[in-house]
Amino acid sequence: MTVKIGLLGFGTVASGIPFLLKENTEKIQQAAQEEIEIAKVLVRDDAEKERLEAAGHAYHFVTNVDEILADDEIQIVVELMGRIEPAKTFISRALEAGKHVVTANKDLLAVHGSELRGLATKHGVALYYEAAVAGGIPILRTLSNSFVSDKVTRVLGVLNGTSNFMMTKMVDEGWTYEEALKTAQELGYAESDPTNDVEGIDAAYKAVILSQFAFGMTIDFDNVEHKGISKISPDDVAVAQELGYVIKLVGDIRETASGLSAEVSPTFLPKAHPLASVNGVMNAVFMESIGIGQSMYYGPGAGQKPTAASVTADIIRIVRRLQDQTVGKAFNEFSRPLQLAAPDDVRSEYYFSIVAPDKTGTLLQLAEMFNAEEISFKQILQQASDGKQARLVIVTHSMSKTQLENVTAKLAAAGDFTLQNTFKVLGE
C-alpha cells in the first residue's frame, strides 16, 4: 500500500522532502513499512504552477486547497506555508476532515497550538511538529521519548539562527548591530523586517513549545518575557569579553518552587559554557535534569534539508502509527496545569551598564541603592570618563525579578543615573 500526502506550499523546505524521499528511499521505506507518495501540492496561483513545471517539477500542482482536503486518498497533509493565516484555517479543515497533519509552523503553534491539538484529539488524528523548534535538531521527540523517565529542571537554548549569526559577528569581529543586521539581510538570514528574529519573538514562540514538552505546561506567548539584541552596544560586548563572558540571545525555561518561568533575553554566558561556543546560524538546546544531568543538542536551526528531515521524520512516524493503529496518540503526552513562577522565585545574576556623574560619592550612592534592595555586587568596573560622566559596569550576585524591577525603578527615579542596559548573567 502507498500512503499519499498533500503538501501545502512548495517553498524551500517543502522542496527538500522529495529530495529525501528519493535519496533515502530504502531506509524510509523500512522505517515506514509503506511507500510514501506526494499526491498533490498546493501552490499560490497558476503563475507559480507554470514556473515550477517549467523548472522540471513533475507533481500534481493545485491552486485550490479543497482539491487536497476533499481527496479521500490523501491521508497526511503537510503544511509548510508559514505565518498564521491561511495556514490555521487549512490545518483546522484538514484535521476536521480526518487527515493527519505535519507542520513546521512555530508561530501558529505557539499562539493557537492548544486549539489545534484539541481538534486533532477530537477527530482522532495526528498533529506533529518536530521541525517547529530548532529545525534539524530532533529536540521535541527527544523530550517526549528519551526524557520520559527524567525530570527536566531547566532548558536553555540558542534558538534563533539569525540573531546568533549577528551576535557571533558582533562578538568575534567587533561589528556593530547595524553592520551585522545589514550582512544578515544580504545573506538571506534576516528578512527586510527582522523584528521577529532580533527582538526575541521567534525564540519566544519556540520557548512556548519547548515548555509543553519539557515541563508539560502550556504557557501563553504573552507570559514569555522577551528582549532582543538591538540595544546591545560594542561596549557591552567588550566588557563581556573582559569579564570572561560571551553574549548570546538565550531562551531560558525553568521550574521554580512556585511554577514555570520562561523568557528570552541577551545573556552573559561564561566562555566555558557549552552554549557559548554555538556560533553562526547554528542552534542548540542545553538541558538540566535530575536523571541525565546536563546535556546539549546542537545542529542547524533552519535550512532546506535539516528542516525537511524533521518534517519527513514526522511523516514516517505517522505512517508507522497508521500501520500499528496507534495514530490517535498525541505527539506530546505530558500535560499538567500551568502554574507561573512568582517573580521572587526567578533568580539570576545581572549585568548593569550605568552612566553616572563622575564625582566623589557616586559609587557610594549606587551601593546604597542596591543594598536597600538587598542586592550585592559581584564585580564592578569604572570605564572611560569625560570628566563629567563615567560609565559604570556592575555584575551582581543572584537576585530576583522583584529586586531587579525595584532597583531599576530606583535608578530611573534618582535622576543622576542613566541605565543603558541590563542583561542576565549565567553564573559559573
Secondary structure as UniProt FT lines:
FT   STRAND          2..8
FT   TURN            12..15
FT   HELIX           16..23
FT   HELIX           25..32
FT   STRAND          35..42
FT   HELIX           46..54
FT   TURN            55..56
FT   STRAND          61..62
FT   HELIX           66..69
FT   TURN            72..73
FT   STRAND          74..79
FT   TURN            85..86
FT   HELIX           87..96
FT   TURN            97..98
FT   STRAND          100..103
FT   HELIX           106..122
FT   TURN            123..124
FT   STRAND          127..128
FT   HELIX           130..132
FT   TURN            133..136
FT   HELIX           139..141
FT   HELIX           142..146
FT   TURN            147..149
FT   STRAND          152..158
FT   HELIX           161..172
FT   HELIX           177..186
FT   TURN            187..188
FT   HELIX           195..198
FT   HELIX           201..215
FT   HELIX           221..223
FT   STRAND          225..226
FT   TURN            230..231
FT   HELIX           234..243
FT   STRAND          245..255
FT   STRAND          260..270
FT   TURN            271..272
FT   HELIX           274..277
FT   TURN            280..281
FT   STRAND          282..289
FT   STRAND          294..300
FT   HELIX           304..324
FT   TURN            327..328
FT   HELIX           343..345
FT   STRAND          347..357
FT   TURN            360..361
FT   HELIX           362..372
FT   TURN            373..374
FT   STRAND          377..385
FT   STRAND          389..396
FT   STRAND          399..400
FT   HELIX           401..414
FT   STRAND          418..425
//
